[in-house]
């Protein structure tokens, strides 16, 4: 892609984009010929030369309808254009510096296109097909929006995906992605989107020789349907929020989240957060997990996060591994010290709750219903089990410094090798 424009050049459109379009006195051009863009005369010249366009047409909007972009090269800036029913094909022919205050309505894309950094631009009811790539640069803001768009690659091959690649911020609303990757290196927002064998992606560390300059992204996923497949591995995240979504198998393995994670109101599918480095607060609440995957209904490495809250979660009869510790862990491979400061599990209905190899300064389990609760091989500063309905409690080989463990009547207990002392049974 071309280098970013000079500050003076960049200000030409950025300054104009801040002005109110409602104040523009002119209605602009309206072109309705079905022909190649090179046959659009003066408008074609404007697309090639932003300075000429600003000099002769100013900031009045220009509508380009039913144009065909193919072998023509464009490498300047586009601003205040409305593309309607246009078709874009070709490889690397469009390589812009900036895309400012434009709209693309009912347009189709097939090929590889570089739109530079986007601002105040909307793609509405557009399509991208096959292994097409639409690329936006690092200064793109999430005022660049794809709405009611369809990105379809029926190959569904992870090695041959299409992509909407944004190295800045990007927003998708009511879109469908099949066999496509949706990338937001700084911010990715999906609302009411549907995926089929698709990917969600962030910056790749392999592209940065200086890792300190690699951007981390904020992900917000709301009201989406991921039941037909989405890959979300190896993400580099600041914060991650997913709420009101349907999932099939949703995994975040080999990912890093430096800030907070919120998973909320997931009522369908399986969440697997194993092999993810949570460095902030992890919250999972108001969720139901009934889909079996890898022998578990839910897998959550809660003791990796600094603070963890599991609240109002319901699981099937398959085990829920809340500690996230694999069965292969040993005394020699546990954390040298506790990363987790507080871990709270409350108001949950989890028949088989596994919290083995717990390492935390404070573990509190409150008002939960469990047939089997396993807290074996733990190293816990303060352990509280309060107002819980339990049939079996196993704390073998767990050491605590402080405890408030209230065992309900009729609960079988096992504490071999543990220093816990049972409070009077309720």
KEKOL-754091 format. One record per residue (C-alpha): residue number from 1; residue in one letter; chain; x, y, z. Coordinates in steps of 0.25 Angstrom, whole numbers, plus 5000, padded with zeros to 4 digits. Example, Ala and Ser with C-alpha at 12.3 -4.5 7.8 and 13.67 -1.06 7.14 Angstrom:
% KEKOL-754091
SITE     n   res   chain      u      v      w
SITE     1     a       A   5049   4982   5031
SITE     2     s       A   5055   4996   5029
This chain:
% KEKOL-754091
SITE     n   res   chain      u      v      w
SITE     1     x       A   5000   5000   5000
SITE     2     x       A   5005   5014   4998
SITE     3     x       A   5011   5022   5009
SITE     4     x       A   5001   5031   5017
SITE     5     x       A   5000   5045   5011
SITE     6     x       A   5007   5057   5017
SITE     7     x       A   5000   5065   5028
SITE     8     x       A   4996   5076   5018
SITE     9     x       A   4990   5066   5008
SITE    10     x       A   4983   5058   5019
SITE    11     x       A   4976   5071   5024
SITE    12     x       A   4970   5074   5011
SITE    13     x       A   4959   5063   5013
SITE    14     x       A   4960   5062   5028
SITE    15     x       A   4957   5077   5030
SITE    16     x       A   4945   5076   5021
SITE    17     x       A   4939   5064   5027
SITE    18     x       A   4937   5071   5040
SITE    19     x       A   4928   5081   5033
SITE    20     x       A   4913   5080   5033
SITE    21     x       A   4909   5074   5019
SITE    22     x       A   4895   5080   5022
SITE    23     x       A   4901   5093   5019
SITE    24     x       A   4906   5090   5005
SITE    25     x       A   4899   5098   4995
SITE    26     x       A   4900   5089   4983
SITE    27     x       A   4893   5076   4981
SITE    28     x       A   4905   5070   4973
SITE    29     x       A   4906   5062   4961
SITE    30     x       A   4897   5050   4958
SITE    31     x       A   4902   5040   4947
SITE    32     x       A   4894   5029   4943
SITE    33     x       A   4901   5022   4931
SITE    34     x       A   4905   5008   4931
SITE    35     x       A   4919   5009   4927
SITE    36     x       A   4933   5008   4931
SITE    37     x       A   4938   5018   4940
SITE    38     x       A   4948   5024   4930
SITE    39     x       A   4936   5028   4922
SITE    40     x       A   4931   5037   4933
SITE    41     x       A   4939   5049   4928
SITE    42     x       A   4941   5060   4938
SITE    43     x       A   4937   5051   4950
SITE    44     x       A   4948   5040   4945
SITE    45     x       A   4958   5052   4946
SITE    46     x       A   4953   5055   4960
SITE    47     x       A   4955   5041   4965
SITE    48     x       A   4969   5041   4959
SITE    49     x       A   4973   5055   4965
SITE    50     x       A   4968   5060   4978
SITE    51     x       A   4974   5074   4977
SITE    52     x       A   4966   5076   4963
SITE    53     x       A   4953   5071   4970
SITE    54     x       A   4955   5081   4981
SITE    55     x       A   4958   5092   4972
SITE    56     x       A   4947   5090   4963
SITE    57     x       A   4936   5084   4971
SITE    58     x       A   4939   5087   4985
SITE    59     x       A   4932   5078   4995
SITE    60     x       A   4919   5076   4988
SITE    61     x       A   4915   5062   4988
SITE    62     x       A   4917   5054   4975
SITE    63     x       A   4908   5042   4972
SITE    64     x       A   4914   5031   4963
SITE    65     x       A   4904   5021   4959
SITE    66     x       A   4905   5008   4951
SITE    67     x       A   4920   5010   4948
SITE    68     x       A   4929   4998   4946
SITE    69     x       A   4943   4999   4952
SITE    70     x       A   4953   4989   4946
SITE    71     x       A   4967   4992   4940
SITE    72     x       A   4967   5007   4944
SITE    73     x       A   4977   5011   4955
SITE    74     x       A   4974   5020   4966
SITE    75     x       A   4984   5024   4977
SITE    76     x       A   4980   5038   4982
SITE    77     x       A   4969   5041   4992
SITE    78     x       A   4954   5039   4991
SITE    79     x       A   4944   5048   4998
SITE    80     x       A   4930   5052   4998
SITE    81     x       A   4926   5042   4987
SITE    82     x       A   4913   5033   4987
SITE    83     x       A   4915   5020   4979
SITE    84     x       A   4902   5013   4975
SITE    85     x       A   4901   5000   4968
SITE    86     x       A   4915   5000   4964
SITE    87     x       A   4924   4988   4962
SITE    88     x       A   4939   4987   4966
SITE    89     x       A   4948   4977   4960
SITE    90     x       A   4963   4975   4959
SITE    91     x       A   4976   4973   4967
SITE    92     x       A   4983   4985   4974
SITE    93     x       A   4977   4995   4964
SITE    94     x       A   4971   5003   4975
SITE    95     x       A   4981   5007   4985
SITE    96     x       A   4977   5020   4992
SITE    97     x       A   4983   5028   5003
SITE    98     x       A   4969   5032   5009
SITE    99     x       A   4955   5029   5008
SITE   100     x       A   4947   5041   5015
SITE   101     x       A   4932   5043   5016
SITE   102     x       A   4928   5033   5005
SITE   103     x       A   4916   5023   5003
SITE   104     x       A   4916   5010   4995
SITE   105     x       A   4902   5005   4993
SITE   106     x       A   4898   4992   4986
SITE   107     x       A   4913   4991   4981
SITE   108     x       A   4920   4978   4978
SITE   109     x       A   4935   4975   4980
SITE   110     x       A   4943   4964   4974
SITE   111     x       A   4958   4965   4975
SITE   112     x       A   4968   4972   4984
SITE   113     x       A   4966   4987   4988
SITE   114     x       A   4973   4996   4997
SITE   115     x       A   4964   5008   5002
SITE   116     x       A   4975   5014   5011
SITE   117     x       A   4970   5020   5024
SITE   118     x       A   4955   5022   5025
SITE   119     x       A   4947   5032   5032
SITE   120     x       A   4932   5035   5032
SITE   121     x       A   4929   5024   5021
SITE   122     x       A   4918   5014   5020
SITE   123     x       A   4917   5001   5012
SITE   124     x       A   4902   4998   5011
SITE   125     x       A   4897   4985   5005
SITE   126     x       A   4910   4982   4998
SITE   127     x       A   4915   4969   4994
SITE   128     x       A   4929   4963   4994
SITE   129     x       A   4932   4950   4987
SITE   130     x       A   4942   4938   4987
SITE   131     x       A   4956   4942   4992
SITE   132     x       A   4954   4957   4991
SITE   133     x       A   4961   4966   5001
SITE   134     x       A   4957   4980   5004
SITE   135     x       A   4968   4986   5013
SITE   136     x       A   4967   4999   5021
SITE   137     x       A   4979   5005   5028
SITE   138     x       A   4983   5008   5043
SITE   139     x       A   4977   5022   5044
SITE   140     x       A   4963   5016   5040
SITE   141     x       A   4952   5020   5051
SITE   142     x       A   4940   5012   5054
SITE   143     x       A   4932   5023   5047
SITE   144     x       A   4935   5013   5035
SITE   145     x       A   4923   5004   5035
SITE   146     x       A   4919   4992   5027
SITE   147     x       A   4904   4990   5029
SITE   148     x       A   4895   4979   5023
SITE   149     x       A   4907   4974   5015
SITE   150     x       A   4910   4960   5010
SITE   151     x       A   4924   4954   5009
SITE   152     x       A   4923   4940   5003
SITE   153     x       A   4934   4930   4999
SITE   154     x       A   4928   4917   4998
SITE   155     x       A   4941   4910   4998
SITE   156     x       A   4941   4911   5013
SITE   157     x       A   4956   4908   5013
SITE   158     x       A   4964   4914   5025
SITE   159     x       A   4976   4915   5015
SITE   160     x       A   4968   4922   5004
SITE   161     x       A   4959   4932   5011
SITE   162     x       A   4954   4946   5007
SITE   163     x       A   4956   4957   5017
SITE   164     x       A   4951   4971   5021
SITE   165     x       A   4964   4975   5027
SITE   166     x       A   4965   4987   5035
SITE   167     x       A   4978   4991   5042
SITE   168     x       A   4970   5002   5050
SITE   169     x       A   4955   5002   5055
SITE   170     x       A   4944   4996   5048
SITE   171     x       A   4929   4993   5051
SITE   172     x       A   4920   4983   5044
SITE   173     x       A   4904   4983   5046
SITE   174     x       A   4895   4972   5041
SITE   175     x       A   4905   4966   5032
SITE   176     x       A   4908   4952   5028
SITE   177     x       A   4922   4946   5026
SITE   178     x       A   4924   4932   5020
SITE   179     x       A   4938   4928   5018
SITE   180     x       A   4943   4942   5021
SITE   181     x       A   4952   4948   5032
SITE   182     x       A   4948   4961   5038
SITE   183     x       A   4959   4968   5044
SITE   184     x       A   4960   4980   5054
SITE   185     x       A   4975   4982   5059
SITE   186     x       A   4970   4993   5068
SITE   187     x       A   4955   4991   5069
SITE   188     x       A   4945   4981   5064
SITE   189     x       A   4930   4983   5066
SITE   190     x       A   4920   4973   5061
SITE   191     x       A   4905   4975   5064
SITE   192     x       A   4894   4965   5059
SITE   193     x       A   4904   4958   5049
SITE   194     x       A   4904   4944   5045
SITE   195     x       A   4916   4935   5042
SITE   196     x       A   4918   4922   5034
SITE   197     x       A   4932   4917   5035
SITE   198     x       A   4938   4931   5037
SITE   199     x       A   4949   4937   5045
SITE   200     x       A   4951   4949   5054
SITE   201     x       A   4965   4954   5055
SITE   202     x       A   4974   4964   5061
SITE   203     x       A   4988   4969   5057
SITE   204     x       A   4999   4958   5054
SITE   205     x       A   5011   4959   5063
SITE   206     x       A   5019   4953   5051
SITE   207     x       A   5017   4966   5044
SITE   208     x       A   5024   4975   5054
SITE   209     x       A   5039   4974   5057
SITE   210     x       A   5037   4983   5069
SITE   211     x       A   5026   4976   5077
SITE   212     x       A   5024   4988   5085
SITE   213     x       A   5018   4995   5073
SITE   214     x       A   5008   4984   5071
SITE   215     x       A   4993   4989   5073
SITE   216     x       A   4984   4981   5082
SITE   217     x       A   4969   4982   5079
SITE   218     x       A   4956   4984   5086
SITE   219     x       A   4945   4974   5082
SITE   220     x       A   4930   4976   5084
SITE   221     x       A   4921   4965   5079
SITE   222     x       A   4906   4967   5081
SITE   223     x       A   4894   4959   5077
SITE   224     x       A   4902   4951   5067
SITE   225     x       A   4899   4937   5062
SITE   226     x       A   4912   4929   5062
SITE   227     x       A   4906   4915   5062
SITE   228     x       A   4910   4911   5048
SITE   229     x       A   4925   4914   5051
SITE   230     x       A   4935   4925   5055
SITE   231     x       A   4950   4924   5058
SITE   232     x       A   4955   4933   5069
SITE   233     x       A   4969   4928   5072
SITE   234     x       A   4982   4935   5074
SITE   235     x       A   4976   4948   5077
SITE   236     x       A   4983   4961   5083
SITE   237     x       A   4973   4968   5091
SITE   238     x       A   4971   4980   5100
SITE   239     x       A   4957   4977   5104
SITE   240     x       A   4947   4967   5100
SITE   241     x       A   4932   4967   5101
SITE   242     x       A   4922   4957   5096
SITE   243     x       A   4907   4958   5100
SITE   244     x       A   4894   4952   5095
SITE   245     x       A   4901   4943   5084
SITE   246     x       A   4898   4929   5080
SITE   247     x       A   4910   4920   5078
SITE   248     x       A   4914   4906   5073
SITE   249     x       A   4928   4904   5079
SITE   250     x       A   4934   4917   5082
SITE   251     x       A   4949   4916   5086
SITE   252     x       A   4959   4927   5089
SITE   253     x       A   4972   4918   5090
SITE   254     x       A   4986   4924   5089
SITE   255     x       A   4980   4938   5091
SITE   256     x       A   4984   4949   5100
SITE   257     x       A   4974   4959   5107
SITE   258     x       A   4981   4971   5114
SITE   259     x       A   4969   4977   5120
SITE   260     x       A   4955   4972   5124
SITE   261     x       A   4947   4961   5118
SITE   262     x       A   4931   4960   5119
SITE   263     x       A   4923   4948   5114
SITE   264     x       A   4909   4951   5116
SITE   265     x       A   4895   4945   5113
SITE   266     x       A   4900   4933   5104
SITE   267     x       A   4889   4923   5104
SITE   268     x       A   4893   4914   5093
SITE   269     x       A   4906   4906   5090
SITE   270     x       A   4919   4904   5097
SITE   271     x       A   4930   4914   5102
SITE   272     x       A   4944   4909   5103
SITE   273     x       A   4954   4919   5108
SITE   274     x       A   4965   4909   5111
SITE   275     x       A   4980   4914   5107
SITE   276     x       A   4976   4928   5108
SITE   277     x       A   4984   4939   5116
SITE   278     x       A   4974   4948   5124
SITE   279     x       A   4982   4959   5130
SITE   280     x       A   4970   4967   5135
SITE   281     x       A   4956   4964   5140
SITE   282     x       A   4949   4952   5135
SITE   283     x       A   4934   4952   5136
SITE   284     x       A   4924   4941   5131
SITE   285     x       A   4910   4943   5135
SITE   286     x       A   4895   4940   5132
SITE   287     x       A   4900   4928   5122
SITE   288     x       A   4895   4914   5120
SITE   289     x       A   4904   4904   5114
SITE   290     x       A   4898   4890   5110
SITE   291     x       A   4907   4887   5098
SITE   292     x       A   4918   4876   5100
SITE   293     x       A   4932   4879   5095
SITE   294     x       A   4945   4871   5099
SITE   295     x       A   4937   4865   5110
SITE   296     x       A   4933   4878   5116
SITE   297     x       A   4921   4887   5116
SITE   298     x       A   4929   4899   5120
SITE   299     x       A   4944   4901   5121
SITE   300     x       A   4949   4914   5127
SITE   301     x       A   4963   4917   5132
SITE   302     x       A   4958   4926   5143
SITE   303     x       A   4971   4925   5152
SITE   304     x       A   4979   4932   5140
SITE   305     x       A   4971   4945   5142
SITE   306     x       A   4975   4955   5153
SITE   307     x       A   4960   4955   5157
SITE   308     x       A   4949   4945   5153
SITE   309     x       A   4934   4945   5154
SITE   310     x       A   4925   4934   5150
SITE   311     x       A   4911   4938   5153
SITE   312     x       A   4897   4931   5149
SITE   313     x       A   4903   4921   5140
SITE   314     x       A   4895   4908   5137
SITE   315     x       A   4902   4896   5131
SITE   316     x       A   4898   4882   5127
SITE   317     x       A   4902   4869   5134
SITE   318     x       A   4916   4869   5127
SITE   319     x       A   4927   4874   5136
SITE   320     x       A   4930   4889   5136
SITE   321     x       A   4945   4892   5138
SITE   322     x       A   4945   4906   5144
SITE   323     x       A   4960   4906   5148
SITE   324     x       A   4964   4902   5134
SITE   325     x       A   4975   4893   5139
SITE   326     x       A   4978   4882   5129
SITE   327     x       A   4978   4868   5135
SITE   328     x       A   4993   4867   5132
SITE   329     x       A   4997   4878   5142
SITE   330     x       A   5006   4874   5153
SITE   331     x       A   5012   4880   5166
SITE   332     x       A   5024   4884   5158
SITE   333     x       A   5017   4891   5147
SITE   334     x       A   5007   4899   5155
SITE   335     x       A   5009   4914   5155
SITE   336     x       A   5020   4918   5164
SITE   337     x       A   5011   4928   5171
SITE   338     x       A   4996   4932   5170
SITE   339     x       A   4992   4942   5159
SITE   340     x       A   4978   4942   5163
SITE   341     x       A   4974   4951   5175
SITE   342     x       A   4959   4948   5176
SITE   343     x       A   4950   4937   5170
SITE   344     x       A   4935   4938   5172
SITE   345     x       A   4925   4927   5168
SITE   346     x       A   4911   4930   5172
SITE   347     x       A   4897   4927   5168
SITE   348     x       A   4901   4916   5159
SITE   349     x       A   4895   4902   5155
SITE   350     x       A   4906   4894   5151
SITE   351     x       A   4904   4879   5154
SITE   352     x       A   4919   4875   5153
SITE   353     x       A   4928   4887   5156
SITE   354     x       A   4943   4885   5155
SITE   355     x       A   4952   4895   5162
SITE   356     x       A   4965   4886   5163
SITE   357     x       A   4978   4892   5165
SITE   358     x       A   4973   4905   5169
SITE   359     x       A   4983   4916   5172
SITE   360     x       A   4977   4929   5177
SITE   361     x       A   4977   4938   5189
SITE   362     x       A   4962   4937   5191
SITE   363     x       A   4952   4927   5186
SITE   364     x       A   4937   4929   5190
SITE   365     x       A   4926   4919   5185
SITE   366     x       A   4913   4925   5189
SITE   367     x       A   4898   4920   5187
SITE   368     x       A   4902   4910   5177
SITE   369     x       A   4896   4896   5174
SITE   370     x       A   4905   4885   5170
SITE   371     x       A   4905   4870   5171
SITE   372     x       A   4920   4869   5171
SITE   373     x       A   4929   4880   5175
SITE   374     x       A   4944   4877   5173
SITE   375     x       A   4955   4886   5179
SITE   376     x       A   4967   4877   5179
SITE   377     x       A   4981   4880   5180
SITE   378     x       A   4978   4895   5182
SITE   379     x       A   4987   4906   5189
SITE   380     x       A   4977   4916   5194
SITE   381     x       A   4978   4928   5203
SITE   382     x       A   4964   4929   5208
SITE   383     x       A   4953   4918   5204
SITE   384     x       A   4939   4921   5206
SITE   385     x       A   4927   4912   5203
SITE   386     x       A   4914   4918   5207
SITE   387     x       A   4899   4914   5205
SITE   388     x       A   4902   4904   5195
SITE   389     x       A   4894   4891   5191
SITE   390     x       A   4905   4880   5190
SITE   391     x       A   4904   4865   5189
SITE   392     x       A   4919   4862   5189
SITE   393     x       A   4931   4871   5193
SITE   394     x       A   4945   4867   5190
SITE   395     x       A   4957   4876   5195
SITE   396     x       A   4968   4866   5195
SITE   397     x       A   4982   4871   5196
SITE   398     x       A   4977   4885   5197
SITE   399     x       A   4984   4895   5206
SITE   400     x       A   4977   4908   5211
SITE   401     x       A   4982   4919   5220
SITE   402     x       A   4968   4923   5224
SITE   403     x       A   4954   4917   5223
SITE   404     x       A   4939   4918   5224
SITE   405     x       A   4934   4905   5219
SITE   406     x       A   4920   4901   5222
SITE   407     x       A   4916   4887   5218
SITE   408     x       A   4902   4884   5216
SITE   409     x       A   4895   4872   5223
SITE   410     x       A   4896   4860   5215
SITE   411     x       A   4908   4864   5207
SITE   412     x       A   4919   4854   5205
SITE   413     x       A   4933   4860   5208
SITE   414     x       A   4947   4855   5205
SITE   415     x       A   4959   4863   5210
SITE   416     x       A   4971   4854   5209
SITE   417     x       A   4984   4862   5210
SITE   418     x       A   4977   4875   5213
SITE   419     x       A   4977   4884   5225
SITE   420     x       A   4963   4888   5224
SITE   421     x       A   4954   4887   5236
SITE   422     x       A   4940   4885   5234
SITE   423     x       A   4930   4895   5241
SITE   424     x       A   4918   4889   5247
SITE   425     x       A   4908   4883   5237
SITE   426     x       A   4896   4892   5234
